[in-house]
Amino acid sequence: MPRRAKELSAVEIRRLGHGVHNVGGVAGLLMQVADSGAQSWLLRVRIGDKRREIGLGPFPEVGLARARERAAEAKEAIRSGTDPVEARKAARSALVASQRHGLTFAEAFEQFAAKKLPELATDRYRDQWRGTVEKYAIPELGKMLVRDITREDVLRVLHPIWETRTETATKLRQRIEKTLDYAKAAGHRTGDNPAAWRGNLELALSAPGKIAPKENYPALQLDDAARWWIDLQARDGIGAMALAFQSLTASRTGAVRFATWGEIDLRARLWTIQPGRQSSKIPATGKPHRVPLTDAMVALLESVPRLGDLVFSATCGGSLSDATMGKVMRVIHEADLKAGGKGFADARTGEQAVPHGMRSCFRVWVTERTSFDGDLAEYALAHVVGSKVRQAYDRSDLLEKRRAMMEAWGRFLMGEAGATVIRIGAAQ
């Protein structure tokens, strides 16, 4: 008959030194003492042909009496044919699965946002990205489990704003779809995505492009360009200088507002905008956009006071706002009207031209007044040109050819008769 271990008291157990000790009361019940002095309970048993050591918890959190109860319960389970170790694993897996499947849409969105927001370039865009979901989706879907969200639930969110705020609703649908994709990838839901467009919501909602076609920015008319440029040159201030540079380069306003001196190489006559730069509209995975600097552009840059890293700094510090450049455009328009002129308005809509519309003015000039290839204009506008195959093999950005085009564009703005117009079919 095996020798029974002496039943130790709680006081005696506290005094045990490093090692593994029998504590008695239940065969196989041990106290394990680590080098650090930490104590924990073990039950050493045989289950079938396997020897097991089952942890019963730390001491004194699990007291002596409770440890003996747990050891006795485990041995009783073994006698009834149950492996306590495997049963514990199964219970833990069931708990994890239950927690996964119990994720709400609001929780899923927060988890997805934590991964997505660092990819976005500006605080403003990050706020907009989060704000649409928090305003429209969270009140309806926030407390719902992601596994329970259906197509009807998504439509309940989108229907009220689909035709009145179509662009916002379109972005909202995409963000709901991505959130549910994230939840599915993490094991929180199964089946098709109820927010998917193709073959799903497109059958229940009008096509965004049909109900809210994108409007072009009001553009300066070609015949008004020279007159407008003369008025612009008479204006003082950093806003007017930024608008002149934006017009000469046909760049996006954001690219100009956040341009830095580090991007400008006056000796090489080059402005290089790196991928992912704030307001560049160039994705972080894209290619740098090079802008050839003409004599007029260089002269303008040399006249700009250097007040910091930004080329066009606001008087109070920091970057210029879109409103600053827009105000210059508006003042010129209103001054012309007051002087008895017709102002500077878009030919189609009659709306006052805006800074971004100078890009459209440039593109129309290339098409209607020159023989420059359309691809040159697209490169100048920082648009993607050609198919993915062409992009992979044609790695030139036609910089020097674009330099000649931008010089001609500058001369056109300045009203140099004959020098700006290249007749269709004429040699470049």
Secondary structure, DSSP 8 states (H G I E B T S, - for coil): ---------HHHHHT--SEEEE--SSTTEEEEE-TT--EEEEEEEEETTEEEEEEEEEETTS-HHHHHHHHHHHHHHHHTT--HHHHHHHHHHHHHHHHHHT-BHHHHHHHHHHHHGGGSS-HHHHHHHHHHIIIIIHHHHTTSBGGG--HHHHHHHHHHHHTTSHHHHHHHHHHHHHHHHHHHHTTS--S--TT-TTTTGGGTS--HHHHS---------GGGHHHHHHHHHT--SHHHHHHHHHHHHT--HHHHHT-BGGGEETTTTEEEE-TT-TT----TTS--EEEE--HHHHHHHHHS---SSBSSB-TTSSB--HHHHHHHHHHHHHHHHHTTS--SB-TTT--B--TTHHHHHHHHHHHHH----HHHHHHHTT---S-HHHHHH-----HHHHHHHHHHHHHHHTT-TTTS---TTS--
